[in-house]
Amino acid sequence: MNDKKVIFSGVKPSGDLTLGNYLGAIKNWAELQDEYECYYCIVDLHAVTVHQDPKELRKRSLEILAQYIAAGINPDDNTMFMQSHVSAHAELAWVLNCISYMGQLKRMTQFKDKARNNEENLSAGFFTYPALMAADILLYQTDLVPVGDDQKQHLELARDLAERFNSKYSDTFVVPDVYTSKIGSRIMGLQNPNSKMSKSDDNKNDYVLIIESDNETEKKIKKSITDSLNQVKFSDEQPGIKNLITILSKVTGDSTQDIENKYENAGYGKFKSDVAEAVNEELKPIRQRFEELMKNKDYLEQVYLEGAERAETVARKTLRKVYKKVGFIPRKF
């Protein structure tokens, strides 16, 4: 019997993965795979809450899977799959939609931000996708979900829905808890260190991509916003420098205090140069492995098909319990 706790997480293939995605999530996942039973999903159903070019969506989904593997997530030890290949995600989402409250969904920060200026043109999917996110998590009887601060609200909804269903129909779902890395769970933008690093930012210098050239990465980090204090301090009063220290700490394993001590009498130029070098050294093997994987589409197909088969077995077991408790006549096929 496998007594490992279960972790579920996923990335939406609506853009390229950034250094923030890697340091805040994927690097942690690779470190968790020996200790936990892990499900890592490309959540392509979430991507279509806004229009996606079909060709680009397929391309990015495959590229993200390749980046997962290149970053050290072993397909033999983890279940890696495309969300749309396991129909139980959409099926459970409908049941959870039916026990979700409109008021809860309206309070979701991302919905409020979008609706403030453009509610009439928002898709219903954008409004209800938190229930799908809850289904993603609850299907696998997930114990822990690695999330940043900006996603904790969605995890709280998943917890609420699990408890509501359990109370109404009897214990069915594990109520998941958050797993947060002690440092680096939220990497900020290079040009706007008060906001999370995001590919959706209009300024390409605000983010480093996992898959870009060393030269591009170096230029972006050297252009990053700092301040006029010329002191390398891990301080909220210096958000740009604090962010670079966080990045360097996650890449090298050095503590923030050790980094402060090392650069006590150094200027920002030297510090930025070292950060860029360390980031490129960290990403170099990932970038090389990614290129190899993208030349072997048959292997990637094998990974996501086998992953979906394993995920389907677990997800379908949960869904059968849910359907029975709700009162649906059991399927015989």
C-alpha positions in Angstrom: 0.0 0.0 0.0 1.3 3.4 -1.0 1.2 5.7 2.1 2.7 8.7 0.5 0.8 11.9 0.7 -0.6 13.2 -2.6 0.4 16.4 -4.3 -1.4 17.9 -7.3 -0.4 20.9 -9.3 -0.5 22.2 -12.9 0.4 25.0 -15.2 -1.9 26.6 -17.8 -0.5 26.5 -21.3 -1.6 30.0 -22.2 1.9 31.4 -22.4 5.6 30.5 -22.1 7.0 29.5 -18.7 9.0 32.0 -16.8 11.8 31.9 -14.3 9.0 32.7 -11.8 7.2 29.5 -12.8 10.4 27.5 -12.5 11.6 28.9 -9.1 8.2 29.3 -7.6 6.8 25.9 -8.7 8.5 23.5 -11.0 11.9 23.5 -9.1 10.0 22.7 -5.9 8.1 19.9 -7.7 11.3 18.1 -8.7 12.4 18.2 -5.1 9.1 16.7 -3.8 8.8 13.8 -6.2 10.6 11.2 -4.0 8.6 12.0 -0.9 5.1 12.4 -2.3 2.8 10.8 -4.8 2.7 13.6 -7.4 0.3 14.5 -10.2 1.5 17.3 -12.5 -0.9 18.4 -15.1 -0.9 20.7 -18.1 -4.3 22.4 -17.4 -5.3 23.0 -21.0 -9.1 23.2 -20.1 -8.3 26.3 -18.0 -6.5 27.9 -21.0 -9.7 28.2 -23.1 -11.5 30.5 -20.7 -10.1 33.1 -23.1 -9.6 32.5 -26.8 -6.5 30.5 -27.8 -5.1 29.8 -31.2 -5.5 26.0 -31.5 -2.2 25.4 -33.2 -0.4 27.5 -30.5 -2.2 25.8 -27.7 -1.1 22.4 -28.9 2.4 23.6 -29.3 2.7 25.2 -25.9 1.1 22.2 -24.2 3.8 20.0 -25.6 6.5 22.5 -24.8 5.4 22.8 -21.2 5.5 19.0 -20.8 9.0 19.0 -22.2 10.0 21.7 -19.8 8.6 19.7 -16.9 10.8 16.8 -17.8 13.8 18.9 -18.6 13.5 20.6 -15.2 13.9 17.2 -13.5 10.4 15.8 -13.1 10.8 12.1 -13.8 7.8 10.6 -15.7 8.5 7.2 -14.2 8.0 8.6 -10.7 5.2 11.2 -11.3 1.9 11.2 -13.2 2.2 13.8 -15.9 -0.7 14.4 -18.3 -3.0 16.7 -20.3 -6.0 17.8 -18.3 -8.3 17.4 -21.3 -7.3 13.7 -21.6 -9.0 12.9 -18.3 -12.7 13.6 -18.8 -13.4 13.3 -15.0 -12.0 16.8 -14.5 -14.9 18.4 -16.5 -17.4 15.9 -15.1 -16.6 16.6 -11.5 -16.4 20.3 -12.2 -20.1 20.3 -13.1 -21.1 18.7 -9.8 -19.0 21.1 -7.9 -20.4 24.0 -9.9 -23.8 22.9 -8.6 -22.8 23.2 -5.0 -20.8 26.4 -5.5 -22.3 29.7 -4.5 -22.5 32.7 -6.8 -21.3 35.0 -4.0 -18.1 32.9 -3.5 -17.3 32.9 -7.2 -17.9 36.7 -7.5 -15.4 37.2 -4.6 -12.6 35.6 -6.5 -9.9 38.2 -7.0 -9.1 37.4 -10.6 -12.8 37.6 -11.5 -13.3 40.9 -9.7 -10.2 42.4 -11.4 -11.4 41.4 -14.9 -15.1 42.2 -14.3 -14.3 45.7 -13.0 -13.8 46.9 -16.6 -15.2 44.2 -18.9 -17.8 42.0 -17.2 -20.2 41.9 -20.2 -17.5 40.3 -22.4 -16.2 37.8 -19.8 -16.9 34.1 -20.6 -19.0 32.1 -18.2 -16.0 29.8 -18.0 -13.8 32.5 -16.5 -16.4 33.0 -13.8 -16.8 29.3 -13.0 -13.2 28.0 -13.6 -12.4 27.9 -9.8 -14.8 25.0 -9.5 -12.9 23.2 -12.3 -9.7 24.0 -10.3 -11.3 22.4 -7.3 -12.2 19.4 -9.3 -8.6 19.1 -10.5 -7.4 18.9 -6.9 -10.2 16.8 -5.3 -10.2 14.1 -8.0 -6.9 12.7 -6.7 -7.6 12.9 -3.0 -4.9 15.5 -2.8 -3.3 16.2 0.6 -1.1 19.2 -0.5 -1.2 21.8 -3.2 1.9 23.9 -3.9 0.5 27.4 -4.5 1.7 30.9 -4.3 -0.1 33.6 -2.3 -2.1 34.6 -5.4 -3.7 31.1 -5.6 -4.5 30.5 -2.0 -8.0 31.9 -2.5 -8.7 29.2 -5.1 -7.4 26.5 -2.7 -9.7 27.8 0.0 -12.7 27.3 -2.4 -11.5 23.8 -3.0 -11.4 23.2 0.7 -14.9 24.7 1.2 -16.4 22.6 -1.6 -14.8 19.4 -0.2 -16.2 20.1 3.2 -19.6 21.1 1.8 -19.9 17.9 -0.2 -18.6 15.7 2.7 -21.2 17.3 5.0 -24.0 16.9 2.6 -23.3 13.4 1.3 -20.7 11.8 3.8 -17.0 11.8 3.6 -15.8 11.6 0.1 -12.9 14.0 -0.5 -9.7 14.7 1.3 -9.7 18.3 2.4 -6.4 19.6 0.9 -3.9 21.9 2.6 -1.4 24.4 1.1 2.2 23.5 0.5 4.3 26.7 0.3 8.1 26.8 -0.2 9.8 28.8 2.6 11.5 31.1 0.1 10.9 32.0 -3.6 7.3 30.9 -3.8 6.6 34.2 -5.5 9.2 35.7 -7.9 8.5 39.3 -8.9 8.9 41.2 -12.1 12.3 42.6 -13.1 10.8 45.9 -14.1 7.9 45.9 -11.6 9.1 44.2 -8.5 5.8 44.9 -6.7 4.0 42.5 -9.1 4.4 38.8 -9.8 6.6 37.9 -12.7 4.3 37.1 -15.6 4.5 36.4 -19.3 1.4 38.5 -19.7 3.3 41.6 -18.9 3.6 43.9 -22.0 7.3 44.6 -21.1 9.4 41.6 -22.2 12.2 42.8 -19.9 10.0 42.2 -16.9 10.4 38.4 -17.1 13.0 35.7 -17.9 11.8 32.7 -19.9 13.0 29.2 -19.1 13.5 28.7 -22.8 15.4 31.7 -24.1 19.1 32.5 -24.9 21.7 33.1 -22.2 22.2 36.5 -23.8 18.6 37.5 -23.5 18.5 36.5 -19.8 21.7 38.4 -19.0 20.4 41.6 -20.7 17.0 41.4 -18.8 18.6 40.9 -15.4 21.2 43.7 -16.0 18.3 46.0 -16.9 16.3 45.1 -13.8 14.9 48.0 -11.7 16.9 48.6 -8.5 17.3 51.9 -6.5 19.8 54.5 -5.6 20.8 53.1 -2.2 23.6 50.9 -3.8 23.2 48.4 -0.9 22.4 44.7 -1.4 19.8 44.3 1.3 16.9 41.9 1.6 14.5 44.6 2.5 10.9 45.6 1.6 12.2 49.1 1.1 14.3 47.7 -1.8 11.9 45.5 -3.7 14.0 45.2 -6.8 17.1 44.1 -4.9 15.0 41.9 -2.6 13.6 40.1 -5.7 17.1 39.5 -7.1 18.3 38.2 -3.8 15.4 35.8 -3.7 16.2 34.6 -7.2 19.9 34.1 -6.3 19.0 32.3 -3.1 16.7 29.9 -4.9 19.2 29.2 -7.6 22.3 28.8 -5.4 20.8 27.6 -2.1 22.6 30.4 -0.3 20.7 32.1 2.5 19.6 35.7 2.0 21.9 36.7 4.9 24.9 35.0 3.2 24.1 36.9 0.0 23.9 40.2 1.9 27.3 39.5 3.5 28.9 38.5 0.2 27.9 41.7 -1.6 28.2 44.1 1.4 30.8 46.2 -0.4 29.9 45.4 -4.0 28.0 47.6 -6.4 24.8 46.7 -8.1 26.6 46.0 -11.4 28.6 43.1 -10.0 25.6 41.8 -8.1 23.4 41.8 -11.2 26.1 40.2 -13.3 26.5 37.4 -10.8 22.7 36.9 -10.6 22.5 36.6 -14.4 25.4 34.1 -14.5 23.9 32.0 -11.8 20.4 31.9 -13.5 22.0 30.9 -16.8 24.0 28.2 -15.1 20.8 26.9 -13.5 18.8 26.9 -16.7 21.5 25.8 -19.1 21.0 22.0 -18.7 17.2 22.5 -18.8 17.5 24.4 -22.0 19.7 21.8 -23.6 17.4 18.9 -22.4 14.4 20.8 -23.7 15.8 21.0 -27.2 16.5 17.2 -27.1 13.0 16.4 -26.0 11.3 18.5 -28.6 13.1 16.5 -31.3 11.5 13.3 -29.8 7.7 13.9 -30.0 7.1 10.1 -29.8 8.6 10.0 -26.4 6.6 13.0 -25.2 3.4 11.4 -26.5 4.2 8.2 -24.6 4.7 10.2 -21.4 1.4 12.1 -21.6 -0.7 9.1 -22.7 0.7 6.8 -20.0 0.2 9.6 -17.5 -3.4 10.1 -18.5 -4.1 6.4 -18.2 -2.8 6.4 -14.6 -4.6 9.6 -13.8 -7.8 8.3 -15.3 -7.8 5.2 -13.1 -7.6 7.3 -9.9 -9.9 10.1 -11.1 -12.6 7.7 -12.3 -12.6 6.0 -8.9 -13.3 9.3 -7.2 -15.9 10.3 -9.7 -17.8 7.0 -9.3 -18.1 7.6 -5.6 -19.4 11.2 -6.2 -21.9 10.1 -8.8 -23.2 7.3 -6.5 -23.6 9.7 -3.6 -25.3 12.4 -5.7 -27.8 9.8 -6.9 -26.9 9.1 -10.5 -27.6 5.6 -11.8 -24.2 3.8 -12.0 -22.6 3.3 -15.4 -22.1 -0.3 -16.5 -19.4 0.4 -19.0 
